[in-house]
Amino acid sequence: MNKKTAIQRIFLIRHGQSLQNIGLTTGQDIFDGDVPLSPLGEKQAYEAGAFLKKYLEERKIPLNLSALWESPYLRAEQTANGIKKHIRFFRNYQDPRLVERDMGLFDNIARETWDEI
């Protein structure tokens, strides 16, 4: 490997448990992007940050050019905030291309009922 080549690592962390994951909201109640984390999800985000920090420190992985990417969804932002309580990233990006899918008017509505809309 060329010594001038930077070693790059990508860590993928999905958002913590959301209120929708435990049935406290539905797609009819709230826009999918506005669904917040549950209390357990907030704890999971915090613990993910603690785990990642320990992992990076044990392996002496530098963060001088690190970046954290997140979707604009509330639960992703809350998860990123939990991680950032432990780690200072060089840059932080919020990118709408990281949204899983967006069906517009038909988002969170069963395919069988599309004709009724």
C-alpha positions as CSV (number, residue, x, y, z in Angstrom):
1,M,0.0,0.0,0.0
2,N,1.3,3.5,-0.9
3,K,2.2,5.4,2.3
4,K,0.5,8.5,0.8
5,T,-2.9,6.6,0.6
6,A,-5.2,7.4,3.4
7,I,-6.8,4.5,5.2
8,Q,-10.6,5.0,5.1
9,R,-13.2,3.4,7.2
10,I,-16.9,3.6,7.1
11,F,-19.1,2.7,10.1
12,L,-22.8,2.3,9.4
13,I,-25.1,2.9,12.4
14,R,-28.9,2.8,11.9
15,H,-31.0,5.0,14.1
16,G,-32.1,3.8,17.5
17,Q,-35.6,2.5,18.3
18,S,-38.2,5.0,17.3
19,L,-41.8,5.5,18.6
20,Q,-43.0,4.0,15.3
21,N,-40.9,0.9,15.9
22,I,-42.9,0.2,19.1
23,G,-46.3,1.2,17.7
24,L,-46.8,4.5,19.4
25,T,-47.2,6.3,16.0
26,T,-48.3,5.3,12.6
27,G,-47.7,6.8,9.2
28,Q,-51.2,8.3,9.4
29,D,-50.3,10.2,12.7
30,I,-47.1,11.9,11.8
31,F,-44.8,12.4,8.8
32,D,-42.2,9.6,8.8
33,G,-39.3,12.1,9.0
34,D,-40.7,13.6,12.2
35,V,-40.9,10.3,14.1
36,P,-38.6,10.7,17.2
37,L,-36.6,8.1,19.1
38,S,-38.2,6.3,22.0
39,P,-36.4,6.6,25.4
40,L,-34.7,3.2,24.6
41,G,-33.7,4.6,21.2
42,E,-32.1,7.6,22.9
43,K,-30.2,5.2,25.2
44,Q,-29.1,3.1,22.2
45,A,-27.8,6.2,20.4
46,Y,-25.8,7.3,23.4
47,E,-24.4,3.7,23.8
48,A,-23.5,3.6,20.1
49,G,-21.4,6.7,20.6
50,A,-19.7,5.2,23.7
51,F,-19.0,2.0,21.8
52,L,-17.6,3.7,18.7
53,K,-15.4,6.0,20.8
54,K,-13.9,3.0,22.6
55,Y,-13.4,1.2,19.4
56,L,-11.6,4.1,17.8
57,E,-9.4,4.8,20.8
58,E,-8.4,1.1,21.2
59,R,-7.3,1.0,17.6
60,K,-5.8,4.5,17.6
61,I,-7.9,5.5,14.7
62,P,-7.5,9.3,14.2
63,L,-10.5,11.5,13.7
64,N,-8.7,14.5,12.2
65,L,-10.5,14.1,8.8
66,S,-13.6,12.2,10.1
67,A,-17.1,13.0,8.9
68,L,-20.5,12.0,10.2
69,W,-23.3,11.7,7.7
70,E,-27.0,11.5,8.7
71,S,-30.4,11.7,7.0
72,P,-32.6,14.7,7.7
73,Y,-35.1,12.5,9.6
74,L,-35.5,13.4,13.2
75,R,-34.6,10.0,14.6
76,A,-31.4,9.9,12.5
77,E,-30.5,13.4,13.8
78,Q,-31.2,12.3,17.4
79,T,-29.1,9.2,16.9
80,A,-26.2,11.4,15.5
81,N,-26.5,13.7,18.5
82,G,-26.2,10.8,20.9
83,I,-23.0,9.7,19.1
84,K,-21.6,13.2,19.0
85,K,-21.8,13.3,22.8
86,H,-18.8,11.1,22.7
87,I,-17.0,11.9,19.5
88,R,-16.1,15.2,17.9
89,F,-16.1,14.8,14.1
90,F,-14.2,17.0,11.7
91,R,-17.4,17.5,9.7
92,N,-21.1,16.7,9.9
93,Y,-23.3,16.4,6.9
94,Q,-27.1,16.0,6.8
95,D,-28.0,14.6,3.4
96,P,-31.5,14.0,2.1
97,R,-30.2,11.2,-0.2
98,L,-29.8,9.1,2.9
99,V,-33.6,8.7,3.3
100,E,-34.6,5.1,2.8
101,R,-37.5,6.0,0.5
102,D,-40.1,8.7,0.0
103,M,-43.4,7.8,-1.7
104,G,-44.9,11.3,-1.3
105,L,-48.6,11.1,-0.9
106,F,-48.4,7.3,-0.7
107,D,-45.8,7.1,2.0
108,N,-46.8,4.8,4.9
109,I,-50.0,3.8,3.1
110,A,-50.6,0.2,2.2
111,R,-50.3,-0.4,-1.6
112,E,-53.7,-2.0,-1.6
113,T,-55.4,1.3,-0.6
114,W,-53.7,3.6,-3.1
115,D,-56.7,3.6,-5.4
116,E,-58.9,5.0,-2.6
117,I,-56.8,8.1,-2.2
